[in-house]
């Protein structure tokens, strides 16, 4: 029987049934329909886990079960299959953690990112055809085509998979094996899926870049973020592959920074430098001949010190050279990750002179330790309701959801958004709860970094007109002039507008001021949705268990403590993939 896909992500590769049915085709269609409607999955695994089973021997159903008119398999058969899957899951081997013996009947991956990493590693080792768990993936394609297909169709898992490969010290080797067009496709998919700003370099900017480049053609561009992604300066990789590594791994190691326009400008400058430095070296060759031997040695030592050690000789043949069609005339417009629609050109700083970024190179080891964990983790929290604020943020269109990944996003990291609002809604003595440590980890902040560090709040505030539709009754605003600002208050308690009327008075604590604006509005909306004066605190104070992997966050709430008001308000729908969060988020109840 052909491959069958079921609900809950289950896939059945082949079914063998012994029956005395006189019509094999009718039996095949009936069995296929029954399996598609069944709940065939392990009850003991985390939602993000991937279990691949070699063979499942289900118990023999009751006589005549194929003649039943029910669209579901017999209950006793499904329960037996679930018990067998639980047993196989308990004894499953973990290819990401240890050698898998040939006798293994099941293999387990923490999530699909771990599966992609193992797939890439086995491809590098030439073991895809010898490991039985890849047979379904390889059924209709070559190993290389299989790897390209799975990675290109799973961009949400790509940064986490590359992070795992980096821990295994083969991320650069894997990217080096990819064709340049595949690397560029992966880069574009990642930029789209993770809400990364898309920038455009103009002719003037490129001319300035060329001028700056000529002054520094003898050394590699030194960027403050490079110590965080040393894999990106591996010798033998083309510029496109270096940028792919830099962008993807920065999304894992410093996600808030990776989504800033400032970082994207520095990345654009670095890409330009990598693509054209060889040409500039060639132009300067006549002048270099006149230099002394000592000066040439000094330049050579600087060059070699800024690159990682070269690939072993047996791997150098796999390193992809820079494609000739990627070298463009510096006077043509270069698109860095296509085009930027949500920012005007006046808002983008000069690509040749980007401001310094607040990355502490000495924090590199700490960052690697924080994001190199590939096994799933879990916490218990008294404030699991904080995660319902994700739906509030998506409803207000502060962040784009999976239906519109190219939509506009607030410049504040989404996990920092939850952290800051959670601090406002939860009493200060409760801030030691594990959920705040988890939000810190998810945001990629290291020791000493404050939430919202890379966020530049606006100086003025005006509630979008669509936000006022939740308050349809007629109202009269109250105007207050204070400290050089003109404020209009809504009767519900939030500011309709807050604008400076005296430019001579500088703003104080802009992040806290913006937080006061957004917090007051969210509180007013929650009061109306839940029908309680303490709605914000009430919502956040729902206990939960939070299971998280490198790509998933699953929050489970106990039904016996779950308020029906939250369901009625629609705050507990599954957010799914959130581009700005870089994770799939789901809510469960038990």
N, C-alpha and C positions, 0 to 999 in steps of 0.2 A: 504494500500500500504506500502511496506517496506521502510526503511530509504533511503533517496536520498541525495547524496552529490553534491553540486553545485560548481561553480566557486566562488571565493572570500570567500571561507570557509563557505558558507551557508549550513546548514543541515536541511532537512525537515523530520520530524519523521513520520508523517502520513498525508495522503491526503484523504479527503472525497469528492467525486464528484457524483452529481445526474445527470444522463443522460439517454436518451432513446436509447442509442446505443445498437445494437443487439449483439455486441461482447465485453463483459466486459474485457476480457484479452487483446484484441487489444487496447481498450480504455486506459487500465492501462499502457501498454507499450508506447502509444503515449503521455500520460500525463507525464510519467516519463522522456521521451526524451525532452519534451518541458521545463520542470522545470530545468533539468540539463543545458540547454542552456540559461536560463533566468538570468537576473541580479536582483536577489531578495535580496536586502539588504537596510538598511537605509542609506540615503544620509547625515544624520546629525551627524553620529557617527565618532569618530576618528578611523583610520584604525586598531588599536590594540584592540578596544573594542569588547566585546562579549555580544550579546543581545540574551536572551532566551525568546521566546514568547509562551504564553500558547495556544492561538488560534488566527488565522488570518482569518477573513471573507472577502475573496476577492469578488469584484463585479462580477456579472454574465457576462461572455464573450458573444460576439455576437453569434447569432444562427448559428449552423453549424461549430463552430470553430474547432471541433475535426476533421473535414473533410478537413481542410486547409492543403496544401502541405508544408507550411512553417515549418521550424524547430524551430521557435521562437514563444513564446506566443504573442498574440496581444499587440501592443504598449500601447493602452489605459488601458489594464488590468495590465501590469507591472507598469505603472505610478500610477494607483490607489493603487496597493499593496505597492509601495514605500511610498506613502503618509500615508497609514495606519501604516507602520513600523516606519515612522518618528514620528507619533502621539504616538505610543506605546513607542518608545524610549524616548520621552520627559517626559513621565509619569512613566517610569520604576523605580522600587525599586532597591536600592543598598544593597544587603545582607551584604556587607563588612562594611557598614556604619551605618545601622539601621535595626530594626526589620521589617520583610516583612509580611504584612497582608495576610491572606489566600485569599483575593479577588484580589490580585495583578495579572494583566494580562501579565506582563513582568518583567524580572529582568535583571539588567545590571552589568557587570564586566568591570573594566578599562582595563584589559588584561587577558590572560590566567593564569598568576601567581596568580592574585586575585581570579580567579575561583578555582584554585587548593587549595588555602588557605581556601576558604569558604567550599569546599568539605571536606577538612580534619577536619575543625572545626565542621561541622555538623556530621561527622562520630564520632568524640569524644563525641558529645552530644547525639548520637543515633537518629538523626533526618533526616537521608538521605531518608528514605522511606516516611516520612510525608511531606517533601517539594517537591512540584510538579515539580520544575525545574530540579530535579535530575532523573526523571523517565526514560528519554532516556538513561542515563548512566547506570541505574540499570536494563535495560530491559533483559539482558541475564547473569547477574552475581550477586553475593552477595555484600553487601556494602563493606566488607573488600576487596574482589577481585577487585571491581571497583576502590577503592582508590589506591590499589597497581598498577593496570594497568595504570591508568591515570598518576600517579607520575613517574612510571618507563619509560613511553613512552614520557615524557615531561621534559627531563633533563635541557633544556635551561631555563625553568621557575622555576626550583627547588630552587635555592638560593633566588630568589625574593619572592617565596611563603613562604619559611621558615622565611624570614625576616618579612613578614606580620604576621605570626603566633607568632613570637617573640614579636612583638608589642602587640599582644593580650595575651601574656604571656602563650602560650600553645605550643610553638615549641618543648620543651623537652617532654611534654606529648605525642605529636603526634609521635615523633621519638621513644619514649619508647614503643609505641603500635606496632611498626613494627617488624617483625621477623628479626633476625640478617642477614639472607641471603638477605633479601630485602634491608636492610640498606647498606650492602656491594655492592649490585648491583647498588643502587642509587649513592653511593660514586664513583664507577668506571665510571658511566655515566657522572657524574658532572666533574670528572677529565678529561675525554675525551672531553666533549663539551666545556669546558672553557680553554683549552690550558694550563693546569696545568702540570708542569714538573713531570715526573714519575721517582721515585727513587728506588734504590735497596740497601738493607743492606747486607753486606757481613759477612762471619763468623768472621773475625777479628773485624769488627765494633761491632758485637753483643757481642763478648767476652768483649770488652772494655765497652760496654753499661752495661753489667752485673756487671762488676767491679765497675763502677760508681754508679750503682743502689744500690749495697750493702752498699755503704757509706751513702746513703740518703734514705734508705728504710722506715724510720719513718716519712717522710713528702712527700707530693705530689710535683712533679717536678714543680718548679715555672718558668713559661715562661712569657716573657715580653708582649706577645700578648694575654694572657688569659683574662686580663680585657676587651678586646674588644669583647669577646664571652663568657660571664659568663654562658650562657645556656649550654656550653660544659662540665661544671663541676657539673651538676645536679646529685645528688646521685641517684643510682638505674639504671643508664644507663650503658650498656656494652661499652667496649672500641671502638668497631666499630661505635656505635651510637654517641659517643662523638666526634669521628673524623669526622663523617659526618656533625654534627652540626658545628664543628670548621671550617672545610674546606668551607662549603657552606656559612656560615655567614661571614667569612673573605672575601670571594669573593664579598660580598655586602658592607662590612664596610671598608675594606682596600684592594681593588682588586689588586693594583700594588704589594703590599707586599705579598699577597696570592699566586702570581705566581712566586715568586723568589725561587731559589734552596735553599737558606739559610732558608727560612721559611719552606719549605718542609722537610728539615733536622730536624728542631726543632719539626715539627709535627710528624715525624717518631720516634724521641726520646721519645716524649710524649706518643705515641701509645704503644711503647715498654714498657715504664714504667707502663702504665695502665694495660697492659696484664699480667705483671709478678710481680707486686708489692705484690700481695697476696701470691705468692709462696715464695718470699723473707721474707715476714713477718713470714710465717710459719717456715722457716729455722732459723730465729732469736728468735723464741719463747723461747727456753731454756735459752738464754742469757737475754731475757726480764724478765724472772722469778726472776733473781738475782737483778734486778734494784729496787730501792727504790720506795715507793708509790708516793713520790713527783715527781720523774722523770717520772713515768708512767703517772701521771696526766698532766705533762707538754706536753708530747708527744700527749696525747689525745686531749688537747686543741688546739695544732697546727693542728692536723688532722681535727677537726671539723670546725676550722676557715677558712680552705681553701675550703670547700665545700659549695654549696648552701644549703638552708634549705631542709630537706627531703620532698618527695612527701607526700601529704595527704594520710591518711590510706586507703581511698577508691580508690586511684589510684596506690598504691604500687603493687597491684596484677597484674597491666598491665605492669609494668616495666619488660623488658626482661632480664633474666640473661645472663651472658657471656656463649656462646656456648662452650662446651668442645672441639669440634674439632677446635676451633680457637686458643687454647693454643698449641703452638708448641715448640719443643725443641729449646733452645736458640742457639744451634750450627748449626741448619739448616738455609739455606738462606731464609730470609723474604723479600717478595716483598711488598714494600709500593706503592700502586697504580700501581702494575704490574712492568714494567721495564722502564729504562731510556735509550732511544736510541740516543737522540740528545746531550747528555753530556758524555764525557769520565769520567772514574772513577777518573782520576787525577784532574778533575775540581770540584769534589764534596768534600766539607770539611768533616772532621771527624764528624760522627753523634753524638758522645758523647760529643764533646766540640764545639758546634756551637757558632759563634760570636753573640754578642748582636744585637738585632734588634731595629731600631729606632722607637719604638712605645711609645708614651707618654700616660700612663694610664689615666692621668687627662683629656685627650681629648675624653674619652669614651662617656660622655654625649653628647658632640657636634657631635660625629660621629653618635650616635643613632638618634639624631634629624635630621641629614642630610639625613639619609637613611631609616627613618621610614615612610616617606611620601608615601602613597599608591594611591593617586589620581593623574591623569595625569596632566601635566603642559605644558605650551606653551610659547615661546618667539618669538619676532621679532628681526631679526638681519640684518645688512647691509652686513654681510660677510658669508652668507649661503654657498657660494662656497667652503669654507674651508672643508666642508664634502666631496667634490669630491676628496680630497686628500686621502680618504680611498681607493678609487679605484686605485690610484697611488701606495699606499703602498701594496695593494694586488697584483697588477700587477708585482711589483718588488719582490714579495714573501718575503717581510719583515715580513708578518703575513700570517697565513694559513686561507683559506676561508672555507665555509661550505662543500665543496667537499672533503676536506682533513683535518679534525679537529685535527688529530694527527701530522700535519706537524710542521716544525720548526717555531718559533716566535721570533721576536726581544725582547730583555729583557726590552725594554722601553714600558711602558704602551701606548696602541694605542691612547688613548685620550690625553695623554701628547705629543705624536708624533704630533697630529694635533695642539695642543696648541703651541708647540715650532716652528713648521713650519709656523703656522699662524702668530706668532709674527714676524718672519723673512720677511714674504711676505706683511704684513699690516703695514702701518706707525704707529709709536709709539703713536701718539695722538689718534689713533682709538682703542687702547687696552682696553678702558673702555666699549667697545661694549659687549652686553649681552652674546654673544657666548663664550667669554673667561671664564665668570663665569660658564656657563653651562659645558664647557669642564673640568673645575676644579671639579665640582660636579660629573661628570661622571667618572672621574679618581679616586674618593674617597679621594682626598687630603683634609686635614683639614687646618685650619688657621695656617700659618707659614710654611707649607710644600711647597717645590719648585717642579716644574715639573721635572720629571726624577730623583727624589731623590734616587730611588732604582736601577737605571740603571748604569752599569759599562761599559762605552764605551771601545772599543779596543784601544790599543796604536798605532796600525798601520792601514793603509787603503789601500785596493786594490780593484778596481772596478771588480765585478764578470764578467767573459767573456760574459755571456748572456746579460748583460746590455749594452755592446758595440755593440750588434747587431742592435740597433736602430740607430747607426751611421756607416752605412756600407761603406762609402767612405774611401779611403786610407788616412791616416793621419800620421804626424810626431809629436811625443811628445816633449815638451820643458822641459828640466831638470833644476831644481833649487835646490841648496844646501843652506840651511838657518837654523840657530839656531839648529844645530846638526841633521837636518832631510834632507832626499833626496826626492824631490817632482818631479813628472812627470805630466805635464799639458796637457790636451786634447785641441785641437783648439776650441772646443765648450765652453771652459771656466771652466770645472770641472777638478778635480784631478783624474788621472788614478791610481796613487799610492802616498802614503805619509808615509814614513817609517823612523824610527830613525836610524841614523848611528853613533850616539855617545851616548852610554848608560849612560854616566856620567851626561848628561843634563836631569833633571827630566821633565816630561810632565807638562804643565800648562793648567788649565781649560780644562780637557779632554772632558767634555760634550759639551762645546762650539766648540771645535775643531771638534768633530764628527758631530755636527750640521752643521758646515760650509761645511764639506765634502758632506753630504747628500743633503743639500739645493742647493749647486751649481749643483749637478747632476740633481735633480728634476727640477730646473729652466731650464736647458738645454733641458731636455725631453719635458717640457711643451712648450717651444719656438718652438720646432720642430712640436709638435702635433697641436698647435693652430695657428702657423704662425705669432706670434707677439713677439716683443722684451719684452713687459711688460706682458707676458703670465701669470706668477704666480700671480701678483697683479690683473690682469684682471679676472682670474679664481676665486680667493677668494672673489672678490667684487661683487658677485651676491647676491641680497637681498633674504631673505627667511623667512618662518615661520617654526619653529621647534617645533613639538609636541613630547613629550617623556613620557614614563611610566617606570616602573621598568625593563621592558624587551624589549621595542621597542623605536626606534628613527625614526620619520617620518619627512622628510624635504620637504616642499612644495614651489616651485618656481613659480613666476608669468610668464606666457608665453609671455606677452607683453614686458617683460624686459629680456627675455632669449636669449642668443646668440646661433646661430645655430652652431658655431664652436665647442662648448662643445659637442653637440650631434654627430657631425661628428667625433670628436676625440674618442668617446666612453667612455667619462669620467662620464656619468650620468646613467650607468646601475645600477640596484639595487644590492647592495652588499649582501643582505640577512643576514643570521646569520654569525656573525664574532666571532669565539671562543675567541680571545684575548680581544674583546670589551665586550663580555657578553651581547650582544644585537642584535636584528634584526634591520637592517637599510634599509630604503626604500626611494626612491625619487619620488615625485609627482609633477604634473604640472597642473596649473589651470589659 
